[in-house]
Amino acid sequence: MESTEIKQRITKTLDNLNLEQLALVEKLLTEMTAYFKTNKSLENTSATSSNNDDPLAQLRNSDFIGCFSDDPDLSEKSENIAQGI
């Protein structure tokens, strides 16, 4: 599918939304654009960086770190939690 077709489909969908829904779509687009820009710059940085072979550095730079919050000693209790699950 070409970009013009996708844009036309999106426009038709947006025409059916109310003001509140449009505001939400605008916010999502803004956040997605920022996310894509950040990831693109991270990809460019990591491509030139020596951290490509360092799994720990890749983990630290990933979206996984900080994706949820819990007790500070979660890692100490992880085996007990895993056994409980």
PDB file as gemmi writes it, atoms N, CA and C in Angstrom:
CRYST1    1.000    1.000    1.000  90.00  90.00  90.00 P 1                      
ATOM      1  N   MET A   1       0.847  -1.176   0.000  1.00  0.00           N  
ATOM      2  CA  MET A   1       0.000   0.000   0.000  1.00  0.00           C  
ATOM      3  C   MET A   1       0.897   1.245   0.000  1.00  0.00           C  
ATOM      4  N   GLU A   2       0.529   2.188  -0.815  1.00  0.00           N  
ATOM      5  CA  GLU A   2       1.311   3.416  -0.920  1.00  0.00           C  
ATOM      6  C   GLU A   2       0.969   4.379   0.209  1.00  0.00           C  
ATOM      7  N   SER A   3       1.898   5.298   0.453  1.00  0.00           N  
ATOM      8  CA  SER A   3       1.691   6.255   1.541  1.00  0.00           C  
ATOM      9  C   SER A   3       0.476   7.138   1.295  1.00  0.00           C  
ATOM     10  N   THR A   4       0.199   7.471   0.043  1.00  0.00           N  
ATOM     11  CA  THR A   4      -0.976   8.314  -0.230  1.00  0.00           C  
ATOM     12  C   THR A   4      -2.274   7.589   0.114  1.00  0.00           C  
ATOM     13  N   GLU A   5      -2.316   6.296  -0.144  1.00  0.00           N  
ATOM     14  CA  GLU A   5      -3.505   5.518   0.212  1.00  0.00           C  
ATOM     15  C   GLU A   5      -3.689   5.464   1.725  1.00  0.00           C  
ATOM     16  N   ILE A   6      -2.600   5.265   2.424  1.00  0.00           N  
ATOM     17  CA  ILE A   6      -2.663   5.208   3.886  1.00  0.00           C  
ATOM     18  C   ILE A   6      -3.132   6.546   4.434  1.00  0.00           C  
ATOM     19  N   LYS A   7      -2.582   7.629   3.915  1.00  0.00           N  
ATOM     20  CA  LYS A   7      -2.966   8.968   4.366  1.00  0.00           C  
ATOM     21  C   LYS A   7      -4.441   9.243   4.093  1.00  0.00           C  
ATOM     22  N   GLN A   8      -4.945   8.788   2.950  1.00  0.00           N  
ATOM     23  CA  GLN A   8      -6.360   8.977   2.634  1.00  0.00           C  
ATOM     24  C   GLN A   8      -7.248   8.198   3.597  1.00  0.00           C  
ATOM     25  N   ARG A   9      -6.862   6.973   3.924  1.00  0.00           N  
ATOM     26  CA  ARG A   9      -7.636   6.170   4.870  1.00  0.00           C  
ATOM     27  C   ARG A   9      -7.644   6.817   6.251  1.00  0.00           C  
ATOM     28  N   ILE A  10      -6.490   7.335   6.657  1.00  0.00           N  
ATOM     29  CA  ILE A  10      -6.399   7.998   7.958  1.00  0.00           C  
ATOM     30  C   ILE A  10      -7.280   9.239   7.971  1.00  0.00           C  
ATOM     31  N   THR A  11      -7.246  10.014   6.903  1.00  0.00           N  
ATOM     32  CA  THR A  11      -8.061  11.226   6.809  1.00  0.00           C  
ATOM     33  C   THR A  11      -9.541  10.897   6.910  1.00  0.00           C  
ATOM     34  N   LYS A  12      -9.983   9.855   6.224  1.00  0.00           N  
ATOM     35  CA  LYS A  12     -11.390   9.448   6.295  1.00  0.00           C  
ATOM     36  C   LYS A  12     -11.770   9.063   7.717  1.00  0.00           C  
ATOM     37  N   THR A  13     -10.887   8.350   8.384  1.00  0.00           N  
ATOM     38  CA  THR A  13     -11.151   7.939   9.768  1.00  0.00           C  
ATOM     39  C   THR A  13     -11.209   9.152  10.686  1.00  0.00           C  
ATOM     40  N   LEU A  14     -10.282  10.082  10.504  1.00  0.00           N  
ATOM     41  CA  LEU A  14     -10.251  11.282  11.344  1.00  0.00           C  
ATOM     42  C   LEU A  14     -11.498  12.136  11.159  1.00  0.00           C  
ATOM     43  N   ASP A  15     -12.047  12.142   9.971  1.00  0.00           N  
ATOM     44  CA  ASP A  15     -13.258  12.926   9.700  1.00  0.00           C  
ATOM     45  C   ASP A  15     -14.444  12.452  10.542  1.00  0.00           C  
ATOM     46  N   ASN A  16     -14.405  11.214  10.990  1.00  0.00           N  
ATOM     47  CA  ASN A  16     -15.523  10.655  11.766  1.00  0.00           C  
ATOM     48  C   ASN A  16     -15.343  10.803  13.281  1.00  0.00           C  
ATOM     49  N   LEU A  17     -14.254  11.414  13.717  1.00  0.00           N  
ATOM     50  CA  LEU A  17     -13.987  11.544  15.147  1.00  0.00           C  
ATOM     51  C   LEU A  17     -14.487  12.879  15.681  1.00  0.00           C  
ATOM     52  N   ASN A  18     -14.845  12.880  16.964  1.00  0.00           N  
ATOM     53  CA  ASN A  18     -15.242  14.137  17.597  1.00  0.00           C  
ATOM     54  C   ASN A  18     -13.992  14.867  18.100  1.00  0.00           C  
ATOM     55  N   LEU A  19     -14.191  16.047  18.644  1.00  0.00           N  
ATOM     56  CA  LEU A  19     -13.070  16.897  19.054  1.00  0.00           C  
ATOM     57  C   LEU A  19     -12.207  16.232  20.125  1.00  0.00           C  
ATOM     58  N   GLU A  20     -12.842  15.594  21.091  1.00  0.00           N  
ATOM     59  CA  GLU A  20     -12.098  14.927  22.167  1.00  0.00           C  
ATOM     60  C   GLU A  20     -11.236  13.792  21.609  1.00  0.00           C  
ATOM     61  N   GLN A  21     -11.795  13.024  20.701  1.00  0.00           N  
ATOM     62  CA  GLN A  21     -11.053  11.921  20.087  1.00  0.00           C  
ATOM     63  C   GLN A  21      -9.900  12.448  19.232  1.00  0.00           C  
ATOM     64  N   LEU A  22     -10.140  13.544  18.529  1.00  0.00           N  
ATOM     65  CA  LEU A  22      -9.080  14.143  17.724  1.00  0.00           C  
ATOM     66  C   LEU A  22      -7.928  14.635  18.600  1.00  0.00           C  
ATOM     67  N   ALA A  23      -8.252  15.202  19.746  1.00  0.00           N  
ATOM     68  CA  ALA A  23      -7.220  15.664  20.670  1.00  0.00           C  
ATOM     69  C   ALA A  23      -6.373  14.492  21.146  1.00  0.00           C  
ATOM     70  N   LEU A  24      -7.018  13.369  21.424  1.00  0.00           N  
ATOM     71  CA  LEU A  24      -6.290  12.177  21.843  1.00  0.00           C  
ATOM     72  C   LEU A  24      -5.384  11.667  20.726  1.00  0.00           C  
ATOM     73  N   VAL A  25      -5.888  11.642  19.508  1.00  0.00           N  
ATOM     74  CA  VAL A  25      -5.082  11.206  18.362  1.00  0.00           C  
ATOM     75  C   VAL A  25      -3.880  12.121  18.187  1.00  0.00           C  
ATOM     76  N   GLU A  26      -4.100  13.429  18.343  1.00  0.00           N  
ATOM     77  CA  GLU A  26      -2.995  14.378  18.208  1.00  0.00           C  
ATOM     78  C   GLU A  26      -1.921  14.107  19.259  1.00  0.00           C  
ATOM     79  N   LYS A  27      -2.349  13.867  20.488  1.00  0.00           N  
ATOM     80  CA  LYS A  27      -1.392  13.577  21.560  1.00  0.00           C  
ATOM     81  C   LYS A  27      -0.621  12.291  21.265  1.00  0.00           C  
ATOM     82  N   LEU A  28      -1.331  11.264  20.817  1.00  0.00           N  
ATOM     83  CA  LEU A  28      -0.666  10.008  20.484  1.00  0.00           C  
ATOM     84  C   LEU A  28       0.345  10.186  19.353  1.00  0.00           C  
ATOM     85  N   LEU A  29      -0.043  10.931  18.341  1.00  0.00           N  
ATOM     86  CA  LEU A  29       0.879  11.175  17.230  1.00  0.00           C  
ATOM     87  C   LEU A  29       2.119  11.935  17.678  1.00  0.00           C  
ATOM     88  N   THR A  30       1.925  12.907  18.550  1.00  0.00           N  
ATOM     89  CA  THR A  30       3.060  13.666  19.067  1.00  0.00           C  
ATOM     90  C   THR A  30       4.006  12.759  19.833  1.00  0.00           C  
ATOM     91  N   GLU A  31       3.439  11.913  20.692  1.00  0.00           N  
ATOM     92  CA  GLU A  31       4.267  11.003  21.477  1.00  0.00           C  
ATOM     93  C   GLU A  31       4.941   9.951  20.599  1.00  0.00           C  
ATOM     94  N   MET A  32       4.224   9.450  19.608  1.00  0.00           N  
ATOM     95  CA  MET A  32       4.812   8.459  18.707  1.00  0.00           C  
ATOM     96  C   MET A  32       5.947   9.072  17.888  1.00  0.00           C  
ATOM     97  N   THR A  33       5.758  10.289  17.431  1.00  0.00           N  
ATOM     98  CA  THR A  33       6.804  10.962  16.665  1.00  0.00           C  
ATOM     99  C   THR A  33       8.049  11.147  17.510  1.00  0.00           C  
ATOM    100  N   ALA A  34       7.870  11.577  18.747  1.00  0.00           N  
ATOM    101  CA  ALA A  34       9.008  11.737  19.651  1.00  0.00           C  
ATOM    102  C   ALA A  34       9.687  10.393  19.904  1.00  0.00           C  
ATOM    103  N   TYR A  35       8.895   9.342  20.077  1.00  0.00           N  
ATOM    104  CA  TYR A  35       9.438   8.007  20.304  1.00  0.00           C  
ATOM    105  C   TYR A  35      10.261   7.551  19.104  1.00  0.00           C  
ATOM    106  N   PHE A  36       9.728   7.738  17.891  1.00  0.00           N  
ATOM    107  CA  PHE A  36      10.446   7.320  16.694  1.00  0.00           C  
ATOM    108  C   PHE A  36      11.733   8.108  16.516  1.00  0.00           C  
ATOM    109  N   LYS A  37      11.687   9.402  16.805  1.00  0.00           N  
ATOM    110  CA  LYS A  37      12.895  10.220  16.694  1.00  0.00           C  
ATOM    111  C   LYS A  37      13.938   9.759  17.693  1.00  0.00           C  
ATOM    112  N   THR A  38      13.514   9.459  18.926  1.00  0.00           N  
ATOM    113  CA  THR A  38      14.441   9.002  19.963  1.00  0.00           C  
ATOM    114  C   THR A  38      15.051   7.669  19.575  1.00  0.00           C  
ATOM    115  N   ASN A  39      14.232   6.740  19.117  1.00  0.00           N  
ATOM    116  CA  ASN A  39      14.748   5.431  18.740  1.00  0.00           C  
ATOM    117  C   ASN A  39      15.670   5.510  17.536  1.00  0.00           C  
ATOM    118  N   LYS A  40      15.350   6.384  16.604  1.00  0.00           N  
ATOM    119  CA  LYS A  40      16.217   6.530  15.434  1.00  0.00           C  
ATOM    120  C   LYS A  40      17.575   7.075  15.856  1.00  0.00           C  
ATOM    121  N   SER A  41      17.576   8.051  16.756  1.00  0.00           N  
ATOM    122  CA  SER A  41      18.850   8.598  17.212  1.00  0.00           C  
ATOM    123  C   SER A  41      19.606   7.579  18.052  1.00  0.00           C  
ATOM    124  N   LEU A  42      18.887   6.753  18.819  1.00  0.00           N  
ATOM    125  CA  LEU A  42      19.546   5.692  19.578  1.00  0.00           C  
ATOM    126  C   LEU A  42      20.130   4.646  18.645  1.00  0.00           C  
ATOM    127  N   GLU A  43      19.411   4.302  17.573  1.00  0.00           N  
ATOM    128  CA  GLU A  43      19.919   3.336  16.609  1.00  0.00           C  
ATOM    129  C   GLU A  43      21.182   3.864  15.946  1.00  0.00           C  
ATOM    130  N   ASN A  44      21.163   5.132  15.573  1.00  0.00           N  
ATOM    131  CA  ASN A  44      22.344   5.726  14.948  1.00  0.00           C  
ATOM    132  C   ASN A  44      23.508   5.757  15.918  1.00  0.00           C  
ATOM    133  N   THR A  45      23.239   6.080  17.171  1.00  0.00           N  
ATOM    134  CA  THR A  45      24.285   6.122  18.173  1.00  0.00           C  
ATOM    135  C   THR A  45      24.839   4.737  18.441  1.00  0.00           C  
ATOM    136  N   SER A  46      23.958   3.763  18.598  1.00  0.00           N  
ATOM    137  CA  SER A  46      24.419   2.416  18.914  1.00  0.00           C  
ATOM    138  C   SER A  46      25.110   1.771  17.731  1.00  0.00           C  
ATOM    139  N   ALA A  47      24.766   2.176  16.513  1.00  0.00           N  
ATOM    140  CA  ALA A  47      25.425   1.612  15.343  1.00  0.00           C  
ATOM    141  C   ALA A  47      26.885   2.036  15.287  1.00  0.00           C  
ATOM    142  N   THR A  48      27.178   3.210  15.777  1.00  0.00           N  
ATOM    143  CA  THR A  48      28.546   3.697  15.757  1.00  0.00           C  
ATOM    144  C   THR A  48      29.264   3.441  17.071  1.00  0.00           C  
ATOM    145  N   SER A  49      28.544   2.965  18.047  1.00  0.00           N  
ATOM    146  CA  SER A  49      29.106   2.760  19.374  1.00  0.00           C  
ATOM    147  C   SER A  49      29.718   1.381  19.503  1.00  0.00           C  
ATOM    148  N   SER A  50      30.614   1.237  20.450  1.00  0.00           N  
ATOM    149  CA  SER A  50      31.214  -0.070  20.709  1.00  0.00           C  
ATOM    150  C   SER A  50      30.342  -0.900  21.632  1.00  0.00           C  
ATOM    151  N   ASN A  51      29.200  -0.382  22.050  1.00  0.00           N  
ATOM    152  CA  ASN A  51      28.295  -1.096  22.941  1.00  0.00           C  
ATOM    153  C   ASN A  51      27.481  -2.164  22.231  1.00  0.00           C  
ATOM    154  N   ASN A  52      27.618  -2.283  20.917  1.00  0.00           N  
ATOM    155  CA  ASN A  52      26.829  -3.259  20.169  1.00  0.00           C  
ATOM    156  C   ASN A  52      27.068  -4.675  20.656  1.00  0.00           C  
ATOM    157  N   ASP A  53      28.255  -4.965  21.116  1.00  0.00           N  
ATOM    158  CA  ASP A  53      28.589  -6.310  21.566  1.00  0.00           C  
ATOM    159  C   ASP A  53      28.417  -6.465  23.070  1.00  0.00           C  
ATOM    160  N   ASP A  54      27.946  -5.438  23.734  1.00  0.00           N  
ATOM    161  CA  ASP A  54      27.785  -5.476  25.187  1.00  0.00           C  
ATOM    162  C   ASP A  54      26.313  -5.634  25.532  1.00  0.00           C  
ATOM    163  N   PRO A  55      25.874  -6.868  25.897  1.00  0.00           N  
ATOM    164  CA  PRO A  55      24.455  -7.085  26.201  1.00  0.00           C  
ATOM    165  C   PRO A  55      23.947  -6.226  27.349  1.00  0.00           C  
ATOM    166  N   LEU A  56      24.775  -5.974  28.348  1.00  0.00           N  
ATOM    167  CA  LEU A  56      24.339  -5.154  29.474  1.00  0.00           C  
ATOM    168  C   LEU A  56      24.069  -3.721  29.025  1.00  0.00           C  
ATOM    169  N   ALA A  57      24.927  -3.200  28.176  1.00  0.00           N  
ATOM    170  CA  ALA A  57      24.721  -1.838  27.659  1.00  0.00           C  
ATOM    171  C   ALA A  57      23.450  -1.781  26.817  1.00  0.00           C  
ATOM    172  N   GLN A  58      23.201  -2.825  26.033  1.00  0.00           N  
ATOM    173  CA  GLN A  58      21.979  -2.864  25.232  1.00  0.00           C  
ATOM    174  C   GLN A  58      20.755  -2.886  26.131  1.00  0.00           C  
ATOM    175  N   LEU A  59      20.813  -3.651  27.224  1.00  0.00           N  
ATOM    176  CA  LEU A  59      19.696  -3.716  28.163  1.00  0.00           C  
ATOM    177  C   LEU A  59      19.471  -2.366  28.830  1.00  0.00           C  
ATOM    178  N   ARG A  60      20.542  -1.720  29.242  1.00  0.00           N  
ATOM    179  CA  ARG A  60      20.409  -0.412  29.889  1.00  0.00           C  
ATOM    180  C   ARG A  60      19.800   0.623  28.947  1.00  0.00           C  
ATOM    181  N   ASN A  61      20.100   0.519  27.660  1.00  0.00           N  
ATOM    182  CA  ASN A  61      19.598   1.480  26.681  1.00  0.00           C  
ATOM    183  C   ASN A  61      18.240   1.092  26.111  1.00  0.00           C  
ATOM    184  N   SER A  62      17.710  -0.041  26.528  1.00  0.00           N  
ATOM    185  CA  SER A  62      16.436  -0.499  25.988  1.00  0.00           C  
ATOM    186  C   SER A  62      15.272   0.142  26.739  1.00  0.00           C  
ATOM    187  N   ASP A  63      14.062  -0.072  26.209  1.00  0.00           N  
ATOM    188  CA  ASP A  63      12.853   0.432  26.850  1.00  0.00           C  
ATOM    189  C   ASP A  63      12.442  -0.441  28.033  1.00  0.00           C  
ATOM    190  N   PHE A  64      13.108  -1.585  28.215  1.00  0.00           N  
ATOM    191  CA  PHE A  64      12.742  -2.492  29.297  1.00  0.00           C  
ATOM    192  C   PHE A  64      13.040  -1.879  30.666  1.00  0.00           C  
ATOM    193  N   ILE A  65      14.195  -1.264  30.798  1.00  0.00           N  
ATOM    194  CA  ILE A  65      14.577  -0.663  32.072  1.00  0.00           C  
ATOM    195  C   ILE A  65      13.636   0.502  32.350  1.00  0.00           C  
ATOM    196  N   GLY A  66      12.968   0.443  33.488  1.00  0.00           N  
ATOM    197  CA  GLY A  66      12.059   1.502  33.884  1.00  0.00           C  
ATOM    198  C   GLY A  66      10.673   1.396  33.278  1.00  0.00           C  
ATOM    199  N   CYS A  67      10.345   0.246  32.669  1.00  0.00           N  
ATOM    200  CA  CYS A  67       9.027   0.136  32.048  1.00  0.00           C  
ATOM    201  C   CYS A  67       7.930  -0.143  33.071  1.00  0.00           C  
ATOM    202  N   PHE A  68       8.304  -0.451  34.310  1.00  0.00           N  
ATOM    203  CA  PHE A  68       7.324  -0.586  35.385  1.00  0.00           C  
ATOM    204  C   PHE A  68       8.020  -0.275  36.699  1.00  0.00           C  
ATOM    205  N   SER A  69       7.232  -0.069  37.732  1.00  0.00           N  
ATOM    206  CA  SER A  69       7.826   0.220  39.038  1.00  0.00           C  
ATOM    207  C   SER A  69       7.316  -0.788  40.049  1.00  0.00           C  
ATOM    208  N   ASP A  70       8.152  -1.089  41.007  1.00  0.00           N  
ATOM    209  CA  ASP A  70       7.801  -2.032  42.057  1.00  0.00           C  
ATOM    210  C   ASP A  70       8.760  -1.814  43.217  1.00  0.00           C  
ATOM    211  N   ASP A  71       8.768  -2.751  44.142  1.00  0.00           N  
ATOM    212  CA  ASP A  71       9.652  -2.635  45.295  1.00  0.00           C  
ATOM    213  C   ASP A  71      11.111  -2.556  44.859  1.00  0.00           C  
ATOM    214  N   PRO A  72      11.920  -1.766  45.568  1.00  0.00           N  
ATOM    215  CA  PRO A  72      13.337  -1.659  45.209  1.00  0.00           C  
ATOM    216  C   PRO A  72      14.075  -2.995  45.319  1.00  0.00           C  
ATOM    217  N   ASP A  73      13.598  -3.887  46.179  1.00  0.00           N  
ATOM    218  CA  ASP A  73      14.279  -5.173  46.346  1.00  0.00           C  
ATOM    219  C   ASP A  73      13.631  -6.280  45.522  1.00  0.00           C  
ATOM    220  N   LEU A  74      13.020  -5.916  44.415  1.00  0.00           N  
ATOM    221  CA  LEU A  74      12.341  -6.878  43.565  1.00  0.00           C  
ATOM    222  C   LEU A  74      13.302  -7.957  43.066  1.00  0.00           C  
ATOM    223  N   SER A  75      14.511  -7.570  42.722  1.00  0.00           N  
ATOM    224  CA  SER A  75      15.454  -8.562  42.200  1.00  0.00           C  
ATOM    225  C   SER A  75      15.827  -9.584  43.272  1.00  0.00           C  
ATOM    226  N   GLU A  76      15.837  -9.171  44.521  1.00  0.00           N  
ATOM    227  CA  GLU A  76      16.161 -10.101  45.605  1.00  0.00           C  
ATOM    228  C   GLU A  76      15.042 -11.115  45.812  1.00  0.00           C  
ATOM    229  N   LYS A  77      13.811 -10.713  45.497  1.00  0.00           N  
ATOM    230  CA  LYS A  77      12.660 -11.590  45.700  1.00  0.00           C  
ATOM    231  C   LYS A  77      12.229 -12.283  44.409  1.00  0.00           C  
ATOM    232  N   SER A  78      12.955 -12.096  43.318  1.00  0.00           N  
ATOM    233  CA  SER A  78      12.497 -12.569  42.013  1.00  0.00           C  
ATOM    234  C   SER A  78      12.318 -14.090  41.959  1.00  0.00           C  
ATOM    235  N   GLU A  79      13.214 -14.831  42.577  1.00  0.00           N  
ATOM    236  CA  GLU A  79      13.070 -16.301  42.541  1.00  0.00           C  
ATOM    237  C   GLU A  79      11.825 -16.750  43.293  1.00  0.00           C  
ATOM    238  N   ASN A  80      11.552 -16.164  44.451  1.00  0.00           N  
ATOM    239  CA  ASN A  80      10.347 -16.501  45.193  1.00  0.00           C  
ATOM    240  C   ASN A  80       9.087 -16.137  44.404  1.00  0.00           C  
ATOM    241  N   ILE A  81       9.108 -14.983  43.746  1.00  0.00           N  
ATOM    242  CA  ILE A  81       7.968 -14.551  42.957  1.00  0.00           C  
ATOM    243  C   ILE A  81       7.766 -15.497  41.790  1.00  0.00           C  
ATOM    244  N   ALA A  82       8.865 -15.877  41.118  1.00  0.00           N  
ATOM    245  CA  ALA A  82       8.755 -16.791  39.983  1.00  0.00           C  
ATOM    246  C   ALA A  82       8.208 -18.148  40.400  1.00  0.00           C  
ATOM    247  N   GLN A  83       8.635 -18.645  41.541  1.00  0.00           N  
ATOM    248  CA  GLN A  83       8.127 -19.930  42.031  1.00  0.00           C  
ATOM    249  C   GLN A  83       6.650 -19.813  42.383  1.00  0.00           C  
ATOM    250  N   GLY A  84       6.239 -18.670  42.907  1.00  0.00           N  
ATOM    251  CA  GLY A  84       4.838 -18.453  43.254  1.00  0.00           C  
ATOM    252  C   GLY A  84       3.948 -18.422  42.021  1.00  0.00           C  
ATOM    253  N   ILE A  85       4.484 -17.936  40.923  1.00  0.00           N  
ATOM    254  CA  ILE A  85       3.706 -17.859  39.684  1.00  0.00           C  
ATOM    255  C   ILE A  85       3.591 -19.238  39.100  1.00  0.00           C  
TER     256      ILE A  85                                                      
END                                                                             
